Amino acid sequence: MLLLAALMLASCNIFDPREAEDPAETADWNPFPVSPQMALDNLRFAWMFNQNGAKYGEILTPDFVFSCDQQDVIEYGVLSEWDAGTEESVLLQVFVSSYMGGNQVDLTLVEGIDDVFEGDEATVVRDYQLDIFWGEIESPMVYEGRLAIEMFRGSDGLWRLASWQDSRKDNESTSWGRMKDAYRP
């Protein structure tokens, strides 16, 4: 009996430390966006990581306005513009759908198209491709276009988005604004 107990203890290694589990994946975020690029990075991080959904409003000015492509307004009847509160709700609605369907979001912003930086103001223009893998679908839904964002540095030194003009890439592409309009409350 004593021999059996000794063999069991030797085989179990109960006193050896176990392998540590990988920590939960943390989402990228710049808590102090002190440059226009950091604010733009936070826009990307907000859309790519649902953990950042509640932080999205931090990078928007109180009078933020999102404007859809005018061709989308005419052809599809999307709302022409909305405010910061609606913009935050849209993102959270996309995340609710993503969570329920196991979606994955990937956002690519193409650098340096007609950017203007003047003191406490900046206008950044980027071509974008937003890929969302909705649920079980193997191929992503692709949203393409161009965004023009006006930003301001606040008295706290942090950059925030004041306006966002969305434009679709061409007549065949689906714009980000058209997708967002479908999730507008």
N, C-alpha and C positions, 0 to 999 in steps of 0.2 A: 504494500500500500504506500509506504514511504517512497519507494522507488517510482511508483506511478505518479505521485504528486510532484516529485523532483523533475520527472520528464515533462510533465505538463507546464510547470513553471519555466523550464528551459525553452520550450517551444513557443510559448506565448510572448516572451519578451515584454512583460507587462510593465517593467520599470524603464524601458527604453523610451526616449521622447518620440512622439509621433511627428510625422511630416506636417508642417503648417499648411493650412489651406490658403489658396490665393485670396488676397483681399478683393472685395467687391470692386468692379470696375468703376473708377471715378470719372466724372465728366469734366472735361476741360472748361475753364471759366476764368476770365480776368476780373477779379473783384474790384480793381481800380483801373478802369480803362482811361489811361492818361494820354492816349494817342488815338487818332482816328482809326488806325489799323487795329488796335486792341478792341475798340467798339465794334468794328466790322467782324473781327474774330468772334466776339460774343454773339453777334447775330448768327454766325455759322454754328457756334456751339449750342445756342438755344434751339435751333432747328434739328440738330443732329443727336442731341442727348436729352431725353425727356426729363432727366433730373434737373435740367436748367429751365424748364418751362415756367416755374414760378419766379425766376429771376429776370425773365424777358422784359418786363415792364421797367426794370432798372435802367435799361439802355435807351428807353424812349422818353422824349420830352413830354410834358403834360399836354401840349398842343400838337402832338405828333399826328401826321396825316399820311395814310397809305392811299395812293392813286393807281387805279387799274389802267391798263392799256385801253385807249379810247375805242379801238377796233373791237375789243372784247365786250365793251359796254354796248356798242351798236349791234354786233352780231349775236351775242349770247345773253344780253340783258343783265350782265353783272353790275353790281353797284359801282358807281364811278370812284367813290372814295369812302374811307372810314377813319375813325379816330383810334387813339392808343388803346382804349378799353376793348374795342372790337378786335383790334389786332391781337391783343393778348388772348382773348377768347378763342380766336381762330386757331392760334397755335395750340392751346390746350385741347380744343376739339380734335385736332389732328392727332395729338398724343393719345387721347382717349381711344380713337379709332385704331391707332398704332398698337396700343397696349392690348386691345381686345383682339386684334388680328395678328399680332406678332410681327408688325411691320418693321422695316429697317429704312432709315433715311440717310442719304448721302448727298452732300451739297458741295459743288465745286464752283468757286468764284475765280474768274480769269482776271489777273492783275492788270492795273494801270491803264485804263482807257480814259483819257481826258480828265484826270483828277485835278482839282484845284484846292490849294491850301492857302488860306489867308488869315493869319492870326488865330482868332478863336472860332473860325468858320472853316468848314471843309465840304467839298462836294466830291463824292467818289462815284465812279461809274464802273460797273463790272458786268461782263457777260456771265450768265449763270447756267448751270445745269443742276436741277434738283431731281434726284432719282428716289422714288419711294417704292419699296417692295411691299405691296399691299397683300397681307395674309399669305396664302399658299402659292401665289403666283410667282413663277420662277424668274420672269423678266420684269424689270422695274417699269413703273409708269414714269415717263420722262417729261419734265417741265423745263422749258428753255426760254431764255429771253435776256433782257438787259435791265439792270436796276440802276437808278440814279438816286443816291441818298445824300441829303443835306444833313450835316452834323454841326453841333455847336459844343464848345467847351463851356461848362457851367462855372459858376463862381467857386465851386469846390474842386475845379481842375479836371473834372471827369467829362469825357466826351459822350454825347447822347445823340440818337437819331431824331431829327425833327420832321423830316419828310422822306417819302420813298415813292418814286415814280417807277412803275413797272411797265415794261414794254415786251411784247412777245418777239421772238427771234424772226419768225416769218409767218406766212399765212397757214402753214401746215402744223406749226408747233403749238403746244398748249402752254400758256404762260403760268407763272407762279400765282399771279393775281386771280386768274380764272379758277385755279385749284382752291385757293384760299377763300374765294367767294362761296364755294360750295359748303364750307364749314363755318360761314359767318352766322352768328345767332340771329 
